[in-house]
Amino acid sequence: TGRLIRNDGSSEEINLVPEFLSKENTNMVVTIDSNEDLSGKVRTQRTDYEAYNFRKNYKGINNQTYIEKLENDYNDISIKDYSIENEATDLTKPIVETYSFISKNHIEKIGDKFYINPLLFFEISKNPFTQEKRQLPIYYGYPSQKRFVIGMEIPQGYTIESLPKSITIKTPDGVMMFTYKSNNSENKIQLSVITEINSAIIHQDYYDGIKDFYKQMIEKQNEKIVLKKL
């Protein structure tokens, strides 16, 4: 907490820990072709502390260097038509990134089937909590929401053999929640994946529950879409 002191000498105690959700929303449209290639467009919008952290981390880095980092971090995708809005002009507005991409590394072909991770290069693959016990609170800094809305178009000559089922995972107290929704229509797949952390600081007594939450979330994110050749 802190104390706000006014010009007239009055004061009050205020909470310095953010209570509102800072958001990162990503919309992605993906086309899968029969040559095991992916192409698509990505639009990511960051608000409040998510935008602040982006500005802080990438201040002074030119676009080409940043694009090369993205390409490397996302398993050697190729990015073009990159643009960014409100990077430093108006700090009250969200940062918006858009780009197109091509990937040759995100489809596994076995026989006549394609295996695809639904979140592609955005999935979490490693649990950040590996210790057996924790002595201190978990500090996230601010509540946050990460949301992915993904539309995939499958190639002609293929059909959907299996699709990860919709599920909601949450801690008993609702401090963290993961929602995964999937559906399909003809040759299109739609996914909505939301992760919410509703507290900036989580007591260490909740550590086992948080650790298990991440375990379940990672297992779900790594379930595959399976396409079969007709």
Disulfide bonds with the S-S distance in Angstrom:
none
